[in-house]
Amino acid sequence: MTGTTPGTPRVLRAMNDRAALELLLAHGSLSRSRIGRLTGLSKPTASQLLARLEAAGLVRVTGASRGRPGPNAQLYSLDPAAAHVAGLDVTATRIRAAVADITGRTVGSFEVPAPGRPGAPGPSGTSGVSGASGRRPAGPVVRQVVAAVDGAAGAAGLTRSALHRVVIGTPGAFDPRTGRLRYASHLPGWHSPDLLEELAAALPMPLEYDNDVNLAAVAEQRLGAARGHDDFVLLWNEQGLGAALVLGGRLHRGWTGGAGEVGFLPVPGAPLVRQVARANRGGFQELAGAQALLRTARELGIEPPSGRDGEAAAELLARAVERAGPEAGQDGGGQDGGDGPYGELLRRAATGLATGLAALVAVLDPELIVLSGGVLAAGGEVLRALVQRELAELAAPRPRLVLGSVTGDPVLSGALESALATTRDEVFDTSR
């Protein structure tokens, strides 16, 4: 509310407008009288407020209340067309995009292969990006990002120009001092010093970038297992190990954006890795990452599934839980008595995870730890219980461990939630 004076009618109207819009966001549809009761506004003031918001394109009449004595009251809802945002989840193999309206409903999605993967367009691909205004033609990363955004917008019946904001989640982090991606050498094409400038030139809306695990934590904090928690750690395990740190209700990103890159953490039980940035691996990754799980399986005489490491490790853990039985997470073991190879695999996996978590707990003392990502989700409640028990032996503080509850693509959900939070602050501010 820049340029306004607290207590003026304009400011008070804007505050009432925002309160009503937040109520409609939370409840879906409300009558004028219900909005008046919830905000404490008189009927005439509530009527003026709704007329004002309807004229601004922020609310619309969506029906009428039924089943009560007297005339049916009109019901008001947020107008989904008031704003749209896009989120992107980038991995080494694909770029997945989705578009949501201001209510948070996903209205379009699209996926393209990562640059250099089969099916990715070459320099002559028709992505709608050109070398206009003397610029050289866009690189493959820009072409694929724009193709994903355009595809998701098209699936929603929109064009990219209708999007208010785009949030892109990637492994690693863009260094706020240099604008270059760090801690993710496995993403080809994403390390160009001109990449952010080229993306900004190609996409005509505000762009934000964040670490993929941070965005998974945003999703869990707003939609899932970490709701109502201001201090928690989210541990992510898919193709690599990572963590998000939420302290005092806010994500802690660190000086270079690399807070939470726990795969590089030196831990007992793993060889000391030097030159970790060049090696793109570290002690915790070597002890408890997907490759470590597959290696342990072979040591125990278990032939792991084929495929990419993260997918194979997830399938392996799901099989281990099935073979060992749900009692494997309890004292006394499961169907194989806890002494079979699958029970041993689960115990070793839990010890490795708890070893790294113990270091985080000693420094951060979080209230909650959320286990997320495909590998940890596959281990389910059995693995969670084993990690909880091991962590109690290794750390003085004893935070509660829970499984992430945001299903599907938590990174993409977090990107949309992040984009929506900023966009709602802008769109819901009627004092502008």
N, C-alpha and C positions, 0 to 999 in steps of 0.2 A: 504494500500500500504506500509506495513512494509518493511523496508530495502531498500527503494528506495529514490532517491534524487530528490526533486522538480526541474522541468525544464529539466530533462534528457529525451532522446527520448523514453525510456521505459515508463516513467510516462506519457508523452504526448500521446503516443499510447493508454495507458490504459484509460486516460481521454476521448479520442475520441471514444474508444470502448464503454465506459459506456454511453456516450451521444447518440450514435447510438442505443444501446440496449434500452435505455429509450424511444427513439422516436418510435422504433418498438413496444414497449410495449403499448405506447399511441395510435399509429395510426393503428396497425395491420399489414399492408403490405405496403412496400415502395420500389420504384425503387432506383437504385444506384444514379441516378441524383438527385432525390428528397432528399435522405439522404445527398448528397453533399451540396445541397442548404440549407437545414435546419441546418447543422452543420458548414457550411462555408468551407468545405474541397474541395480540387480540385478533379477532376474526377479520376486521377490516385491514389490519396491518399484514396478516398472513395472505389475504386476497391480493393486496398490492404487491407483495413479495412474489407470489407465484405468477402474477401477470407480468411482472418485470423480468423474471427468469424465463418465462415462456417467450417473451418478445426477444430476448437475447439468444434464443436457440439452445438454452441449457436444459429446459424441462419440457415435457409435453403431456397432454392428457392421454392416458392409455386405457381408460375404462371407467366403470362406475361400481361402487360398492353395492352389494346385494344382500338380501336376507335380513335386513333390519327395518324397523318401522320408519315410515316417513319417506321423503324423496331420496332416491339414490344419489350418493355424493360422488362427484368426479374424483378419480384417482390420478395422481400425478407421478411421473417417473422421470429419471434423468433421460435426456434425449441421447441415445447412443451415438448419433451423428455429430455430437458436439466436438468430439476430438477422437483421433485414432493415433496409435503408436505402434512401433514395430520393435521386436527383439530378435537378436541373432545369437545362435550357439555355434561356435566355430570349433571344429576338431581337425585333426590331421587328415581325415578322410572325407569330411562333408561340412557344408554350411547349411544350417537349418534356420529358417526364419518363420515368424508368426506375427500377425497383426491382431491387436485387440482394440475394442472401442472403449470409451471413457468409463463404462461400467465394469470393465475387466473381462468381458466375454471375448474369447478368441474367435475371430470371424474369418480368418484366412491363414493358411500355412503353405510352405513350399520348401523344398530341399534341393540343393545342387551339390555335385561332387566338389571336393576341394581342388584348387588349382593343381594341374598336373595329374589328377586322377582320371580314369576312364570316364568319358562323357562330358568332361569339362571343355567348354568352347575354347578354340584357339584365338589368336589375335584378330581374326576376321569375324569372330562370333558376334551376333547381333544382340548386344546387351543394352543398347541405348546410351553407351558412353563413347564419347568421341574426343578427338584432339582439338576441339573448338578453342577459339581465342588464343591460338598459337601454342597451346599445350600439346605435349607429345601424347600419343595414344595411351590410354590407361593400361596399367599392367594387369596380369591375370587375377591377382587378388581383388582389385577394384572391380573388374568385370564380373567376377563371381559373387561378390557382395551385392553389387547392384542387381544382378540377376535374381538373387535370393529375395531381396527386398521387393523388386518388381513382381516376382512370382507370388509372394504372399499378399501384396497389395492387390494384385489382379484377382486372386482367389477371393478376396473380400469385396470385389467390385469397385476398387479404388485405383488411383494412380499414386505414384510415390509422392507427388506434390501435395497430396491430401494428408500426409503423415506429419504429426506435430513434432515427433522426436523418435530417434532410433538409438537403442542401446545394444552394443555388441559385446558379447562375452567370449573371451579367448583364454587358453592356457597362458600362464605367465602373466606379465603386467607391462603396460606401457609406462616407461619411466617419465614422471611428470616434468623432469628437468630437460630431457632430451627428445621426448616423443617417440622413442624407439622401444620396440618390444624386447623384454628381457625374460630370461628363465624359460624359454620355449623354443629351443633351437630346432625342434621337430616340426615346426610350422613353416614350410617353404614359402618364400615370397612375402612373409609378414614382417621382415626386418629392414625393409627399405627405409632410409631416413626421410623420404618424401611421402610415405604411405598415408599418414593422417591428413596431409595437405591434399593429396589426390582424392581420398575418400570424401573430404569436405567439399571439394570442387564437383564431385559427381553426384552427391546427394544434397538436395536443397533444404535440409532441415537440421536442427541441432543434433549432433552426434555425440554419444558418450561411450566410453570404453571401460570395461571392468574385467577383472579376473573371473573366470568361469566358476570357481569354487565360492568366491565372494557372492556371486549372484545366486548360487544354490542356497547360501545362507540367508540371503534376502527372502527367497521363496519360503524357506522354513520359518523365518521369523514372522512373516506376514500371513502365511497361509497354513503352516504345518506345525511340526513338533516343537518349535521354539517360540511359539506365540506366547507373549507375556513374559519372556525372559530377556533381560538386558545384558547378561554376561554368559556367553556360551561359546563353545568351539564346535565347528562342524568339520569332521574328518571325512575326506572324500577319497575313494579308491576306485579308479577305473583303469585307464591306461597308465596313469601315474598317481602318486600319493600327493595330496595337498590338503590344506586346512584354511578355514576362514575364522577370523578372530573378531568376535563382537564384544566390545567392552563399553559399559555404560550405555548400551542401546545403539552404539554406532560401530560400523565396521572400522577396524584398525588396518590400514593399508601399508604403513611404514614409509620411510623416507623415499625409497625408490619404487614403491608399490609392491615390494616383494614379501611383505609380511604374510606368513602362512605357507611359504614354500618349504614345507617340512620334509619333503623328500630328500633335501640336501642335508638334513639334520644328522650329525654324527651320533651314533647310538651304540651301546655295548651289544656284542653279538654279531656285528657286521664289520668287515674290514674298513679301516679308515681311508676314505676316498679323498684324494687331493685334487686340486684344479677342478672342482665340482662343476663349475659353469661350463668348462670345455668338455667335460665328460658327460654332462647333462644327467648326472645321477649322483646319489649320495647314500649315506649309511642307512637311513630309515627306509628309503626306496629299496635298497638291496636286501633289507631284512624282512620287510612286510609288504612290498609291492606285488603286482601281478606276476612278474617274472619269478620272484622269490617263491611264491605259492606253487607255481608250476614246477620249479626246481625241487622243492620239498616233496611234491607228489612223486616225482621220479625216484627220489631217494628212498621213498617208502614202498616202491614197487607198483605205484599207481600210474597208469598211462593217461596223461592229461588229454583233454580234447584238443583238436586242431583249431586254428584260427588265430586272430589277433590276441595278444596277451590278455588284455582286459576281458574280452568276451570269453576266452578259454578259461580264465581264472574264475569268472562268475559261474560258468557252467560246472566247473570242477567243485566249487563250494556247494552249489545246489545239490550236486550228486552226493557230496560228503554228508550233508545234513540228512538227505533221504536215507543213505545207507546206515549212518550212525544212529538215526532216530532222534526225536525231539528231546529225549532224556539226556543226550550227549552234553547239553549245556548245564546239567545238574550234577551234583556230586554223585559218583557211582557210575557215570558213563551211560551209554545208550545200548542199542541192540547188539553191538559188537563187544559189549562189556567195557567200552571205553579203551580197550587195548588193541583193537584192530587198526589197520592203516588209516581208515577214514577218520576215526576218532582222534588218532594221533595227529593227523593233518589239521584238524580243527583246533586242537590244543596248541600246536606250534604256531598256527596263524594268529590265534588269540594272544599268545605270549609276545610275538613280534609287534603286533599292533599296540598292546599295552605298554611295551617298552618305550616306544616313541611317545605315546600319550602321557606317560609318567613325567617326561621332561616338560611337556606343555603344561601339565597340571601344576607342577612345582613352581613354574614361573607365573602362570596366569590365575590359578585357583578359580576356575569357572564354576558356575552353578550347574551347568548342563553340558554334556557332550552329545552331539548328534552324529550318528554314523550314516553316511550317505554314499551315493555312487553305486554303480552296478555290481561291483564285487562284494561290497559290504551288504548291500540289499539281498544278494543271493545267499549270504550266510545267515540272514534273518535273525530271529530271536535266539537261536542256538548259539551262534557266534557272539551276539551281543552279550548274552549271559556269561560266556566264557571270558570275554574281554573285561567285563565288569569285575569278575572274580579275580582275574589276574591283576588288574589295575589296583584293586584294594590291597594287594600284597606289595605293590611296587611304589605307591604314592601315599603321602600322608593325607592330603585332602582327598575326599571321596565324592566326586561329582556324580550325578546320576547320568547313566548312559541310555539313550533312546535311539530307535531307528528313525530315520527321516520318513516323513509321511507324505511328502509331495511326490506323487507318482508321475510317470511319463518322462518328461525332460525338466528336471528341477532348474537347470541352468537357464533354459528358455523361459520358464515361468518367472524366474528371478529377474531376467532382463526386461520382461514385460512389466513386472511390478515396479521396477526401478523407473522405467520410462513413464509409467502411469502416475507415480507419486509426484514427480516434478511437473508433469503436464497438468495434473489436477490443481496443483498450487497456482499455476498460471491461469487456467481456464476458469476456475472457481473464484478468482479474485475479480469481483465486479467493480472494484474501485478504479481499475485501470482506465 
